[in-house]
């Protein structure tokens, strides 16, 4: 399994590949699998803004499309002084597919914070409410 520094470095490298021509706000993410794999993602903007995809969702959807289903933690990197947590839609998908994993936030030089998903999404809507598990 990668150590925290390696996971943060992977998220920083992913951030360098972000496509953010409109906002200039580049974000990278690195999602660690239980088997020790690391799947990265970067945000991808477009002119309509509404179809922009966040780095966290890119990493998660890449992982799911490759058959990964068991996740340990995610790192999110942005060029900010304060922690940059996942947005609402990312929190929803991370909760549904990753559960209560740690979310590590970092900037270009240091880790700025860490929270469990249940702290970021304290009353989630999920399959339990639909009669599922």
C-alpha positions as CSV (number, residue, x, y, z in Angstrom):
1,X,0.0,0.0,0.0
2,X,1.3,3.5,-0.8
3,X,2.2,5.7,2.1
4,X,0.5,9.1,2.5
5,X,3.3,11.0,0.9
6,X,3.1,8.8,-2.3
7,X,-0.6,9.2,-2.4
8,X,-0.4,13.0,-2.1
9,X,2.3,13.1,-4.8
10,X,0.1,11.1,-7.1
11,X,-2.8,13.6,-6.5
12,X,-0.4,16.5,-7.2
13,X,0.8,14.9,-10.4
14,X,-2.9,14.4,-11.5
15,X,-3.6,18.0,-10.7
16,X,-1.0,19.0,-13.3
17,X,-3.1,17.3,-16.0
18,X,-6.3,19.2,-15.0
19,X,-8.2,20.9,-17.8
20,X,-9.4,24.2,-16.3
21,X,-9.2,26.8,-19.0
22,X,-12.2,28.8,-17.6
23,X,-11.8,28.9,-13.8
24,X,-8.0,28.2,-13.6
25,X,-8.9,26.1,-10.5
26,X,-7.0,22.8,-11.0
27,X,-7.6,19.9,-8.7
28,X,-6.1,16.4,-8.6
29,X,-7.3,13.3,-6.7
30,X,-5.8,10.0,-5.9
31,X,-8.0,7.1,-4.7
32,X,-6.4,4.2,-3.0
33,X,-7.8,0.7,-3.4
34,X,-7.8,-2.0,-0.7
35,X,-5.3,-4.0,-2.9
36,X,-2.9,-1.1,-2.8
37,X,-3.6,0.4,-6.2
38,X,-3.9,4.1,-6.9
39,X,-6.3,5.6,-9.4
40,X,-5.9,9.3,-10.1
41,X,-8.2,11.9,-11.6
42,X,-8.2,15.6,-12.5
43,X,-11.0,18.0,-13.0
44,X,-12.1,18.5,-16.6
45,X,-14.0,21.8,-17.4
46,X,-16.0,22.7,-20.4
47,X,-17.6,25.9,-21.7
48,X,-21.0,25.0,-20.3
49,X,-19.6,24.7,-16.8
50,X,-22.5,22.4,-15.8
51,X,-20.8,19.4,-17.5
52,X,-17.5,19.9,-15.7
53,X,-16.4,16.8,-13.9
54,X,-14.4,17.0,-10.6
55,X,-11.2,15.2,-10.0
56,X,-12.7,13.0,-7.3
57,X,-15.4,11.8,-9.6
58,X,-13.0,11.2,-12.4
59,X,-10.8,9.0,-10.1
60,X,-13.8,7.1,-8.7
61,X,-15.4,6.5,-12.1
62,X,-12.1,5.3,-13.6
63,X,-11.7,2.9,-10.6
64,X,-15.3,1.6,-10.9
65,X,-15.0,1.1,-14.6
66,X,-11.9,-1.0,-14.1
67,X,-13.7,-3.2,-11.6
68,X,-12.4,-1.8,-8.4
69,X,-15.0,-1.8,-5.5
70,X,-13.0,-1.6,-2.3
71,X,-11.4,1.7,-1.3
72,X,-9.2,2.8,1.6
73,X,-8.9,6.6,1.2
74,X,-8.8,9.5,-1.2
75,X,-6.5,12.5,-1.4
76,X,-7.6,15.8,-2.9
77,X,-5.1,18.5,-4.0
78,X,-5.7,22.1,-4.9
79,X,-3.6,25.3,-4.9
80,X,-5.3,26.7,-1.8
81,X,-4.1,27.6,1.7
82,X,-7.3,26.2,3.3
83,X,-8.4,22.5,3.0
84,X,-10.4,22.0,-0.2
85,X,-13.1,19.3,0.5
86,X,-15.0,17.4,-2.2
87,X,-18.2,19.2,-3.5
88,X,-21.7,17.9,-2.8
89,X,-22.0,15.5,-5.8
90,X,-18.5,14.1,-5.1
91,X,-19.4,13.6,-1.4
92,X,-22.5,11.7,-2.5
93,X,-20.7,9.4,-4.9
94,X,-17.8,8.8,-2.5
95,X,-20.2,7.9,0.3
96,X,-22.1,5.4,-1.9
97,X,-19.1,3.7,-3.4
98,X,-16.4,4.2,-0.8
99,X,-18.2,4.4,2.5
100,X,-16.7,6.2,5.5
101,X,-13.1,6.5,4.1
102,X,-10.7,9.2,5.1
103,X,-10.5,12.3,2.9
104,X,-7.1,13.8,2.9
105,X,-6.8,17.4,1.6
106,X,-3.5,19.0,0.6
107,X,-2.1,21.9,-1.3
108,X,1.1,22.1,-3.4
109,X,3.3,21.9,-0.4
110,X,1.6,20.3,2.6
111,X,-1.4,18.4,3.9
112,X,-4.1,20.9,5.0
113,X,-6.6,18.6,6.6
114,X,-8.3,15.2,6.9
115,X,-11.9,14.2,7.6
116,X,-13.8,11.0,7.5
117,X,-16.6,10.9,4.9
118,X,-19.2,10.7,7.7
119,X,-18.0,14.1,8.9
120,X,-18.3,15.6,5.4
121,X,-21.7,14.0,4.7
122,X,-23.3,13.5,8.2
123,X,-26.8,12.5,7.0
124,X,-26.3,10.7,3.6
125,X,-29.0,9.6,1.2
126,X,-28.1,6.1,0.2
127,X,-29.4,2.6,-0.5
128,X,-30.6,2.1,3.0
129,X,-33.4,4.6,2.3
130,X,-34.4,2.7,-0.8
131,X,-34.7,-0.6,1.0
132,X,-31.3,-1.7,-0.1
133,X,-28.2,-2.2,2.0
